[in-house]
Amino acid sequence: MLNKSRFLILLIVCLTTFSAIAQIRIASPYSRFGIGDLADNNNAWNLSMGQTSFAIRSPYHVNYGNPASYTAFDSLSFVFEGGFNADIVQLTSNAQTATRNYASLGYILFGMPVTRWWKTSFGLVPFSDVGYNVVNVETYEGIGPVARVYTGSGGINKFYWGNGFKIMKNLSIGFNFSYLFGNMQRESQILFLDSAYYANVKVKNNVTMNDIYFNYGIQYYALLKRDLRLTAGAVFALESKMSAETDYVAHTFFSGISGIEYPKDTLEFVEGYKGKIIIPLTLGAGIGLEKFDQWLFSIDYRWANWKKFTAFDLTDSLVNSHQISAGAEFLPDINSYSNYLKRIRYRVGFMYNNTYLKLRGKQLNEFAFTVGFGLPLRGVKTALNLSAQVGMRGTTEANLIRETYLRFVIGFSIYERWFIKRKYY
C-alpha cells in the first residue's frame, strides 16, 4: 500500500508547478530572439555539474538530458524530483547598469520501472523563456528625444514522457516524447517624448506554439573494475517543424498627460495566422568515468544547427551554436554516520557556450562556473540538492549588453522502494 500522504505531497507540487508555468522566469534582452532563452538541463543535479548529462546515469536522479539513462532506475523503486529557481542578473551597457531579480518553480520529474529492461519517466520542465524590458532613448534634431521600448514575456514549456530500453547487457537506448506548448508575447514601441505632432507607434506580436517533439539518446558503459565504470553517451533531435499561430497588430496612438493612450490609426492587423516554427537539428556526445559512491567525472559537447531556424518563414539573427561542459561529483564516505560532512555529495562544473546569437557582427559567448551539494536526509534515501551557477554572456562592444548572472536552484530527490510485494504471516 502506498502512503496517502506521499500522493498528497506530489499532487500539491504538481498543481503548484502547473500554476507557475506562466510566470516570467527570466530577465534577458537576448530572449527577444528566436524562441527565447533555451532552458537546458537546469535541474539541480545536472546544473551543479556544468549541465552535463549525456554520459551520466543514476538510480537516484532523473536525467532527462539523455533518455537512455532511465535504464539506471532500480527495478523496484520510484524517483521523484522537484526544484525551485532564483536568479540575480546584472545588465551592463556602455550607458548604464541595471539589476533584475526573479524566481520561479523550475521542474518536476518522475522516474520508475516498467520491466527489468524498460524504465520510464515523465515530467514538466521549461523549454525556453522570454522576459525582457529594454528602453533606448536617442535625440533627433527637430524632433527631440525618441524612445524605443521593447518588452517581452512568456515562453515554451515541455511536458515529456520518456522511455529507456536495455537492449544489451551494457547498452541502452531511449527517447523522449514531448509536448511543447506555450506562448510568447513581444511588444515594441516608438515614443516621441517631447513632440505633440508625431503619433507614437506600437507593435504587438503574440505567438502560440503547440506540437509534438522527439529527442533520442544512447548510452554504453563498460566496467573497467568491479567499482569503476566508463560511460559513453550521445543524443540527437531531428529538425522539427512545430505548428504555431500568431496574432499581430500595429497601430499609432497619442499619450495623454496621465499616460492614457488614445488610439489613432491601425497600420496592420493579423489574427490567427497559422505557420511553422523550425526547431533545428541538435547533436551531442559525452563521456563519463565513475567510481561508485565515491566520485564521478563527465564532459559533454553539443552542436545545434540554429542557422536553419525560421518562424513563419522568417529568419532571425541566429547562427549555429557549440557548447562544451564538464562536471564532477565527489562523495568522501557514504558510510560515515559519525561525520555528516563526509556523506555530502560535492559537485563542481564549467560550461562554455558559443551561442546561437550573432548581433552587429559579433557571435555572443557565454561561460559559467557551477557548484552544488547533495545533502542526504537521515534515515531515508531522500536528498536536498543545492546548486549555484555564476556566469557571463554577451559583451558591451558594438553597443551590446553584457549579462552577469547568479542562479540558485534548490531541489529535492525522493527515492522510494514502492514496488515490493508485501508478505503477511
Secondary structure, 3 states (H helix, E strand, C coil): CCCHHHHHHHHHHHHHHHHCCCCCCCCCHHHHCCCCEECCCCCHHHHHCCCCCCCCCCCCCCCCCCHHHHHHCCCCCEEEEEEEEEEEEEEECCCCEEEEEEEEEEEEEEEEECCCCEEEEEEEEEEEEEEEEEEEEEEECCCEEEEEEEEEEEEEEEEEEEEEEEEECCEEEEEEEEEEEEEEEEEEEEEECCCCCCCEEEEEEEEEEEEEEEEEEEEEEEEEECCEEEEEEEEEECCEEEEEEEEEEEEEEEECCCCCEEEEEEEEEEEEEEEEEEECCEEEEEEEEEECCCEEEEEEEEEECHHHCCECCECCCECCEEEEEEEEEECCCCCCCCCHHHHCEEEEEEEEEEEEEEECCEEEEEEEEEEEEEEECCCCCEEEEEEEEEEEEECCHHHCCEEEEEEEEEEEEEEECCCCCCCCC
